[in-house]
């Protein structure tokens, strides 16, 4: 991403979320603002008919990871968590849909992408949510802890961190610096998605990786970090997380009864890690 330009992958993810609202699987994840926030860039319903298998699988994964993250958030709010941090928010609309009175929502993103989002909210005729706090941060250059503390995040209270569609684009140093910060807050929880390396995947997973990696690399936003599940779990435990739930894409499909039948290792994961004490 160039410093003066919003993320093109953030736009693509937003279009997938909007397109999903026209799909037969819309109950998986409903987002009434998905198209409005895109304006003229919103997809038309007929684009579903042009969807290939790669596009369908990615759309469903994007919808499922958002659904899982918000389901886990609901459980955290039920335990008393009152701080949500959306890392790499893109055009995510949770702050517009926030059903939890008293939940502060801190949206963190690259300055260019965040400025673009705020323009999109205004151009759509929507009001910025009163409970939302926008925090412009470049993960590779700024310290997340300092930027969040400056806008009022309470490091002595647990927070819930949603970090979707970001980790593969960051260096390992930036990833583990962020995870270490979250692990340092007792009671806090993070949800993020990641990809396994090609050698860990089945043939379909290797083909999917080659297809999607080539697309994002072509627009200058390549995937650079991949993880082996057991090794990642050990690293998270070493940081202090004591509750880890890691779902591979086949398990996600089974959970939502989208794709009954054989399961393989396509390589996409969504992971929830919590430091309970």
PyMOL commands that set and color helices and strands:
alter all, ss='L'
color gray80, all
select helices_A, chain A and resi 8-20+26-28+36-41+45-50+53-78+94-97+111-123+144-150+167-169+172-183+198-200+203-218+229-239+249-255
alter helices_A, ss='H'
color red, helices_A
select strands_A, chain A and resi 83-87+104-109+132-136+160-163+189-195+243-248+268-274
alter strands_A, ss='S'
color yellow, strands_A
deselect
rebuild
show_as cartoon
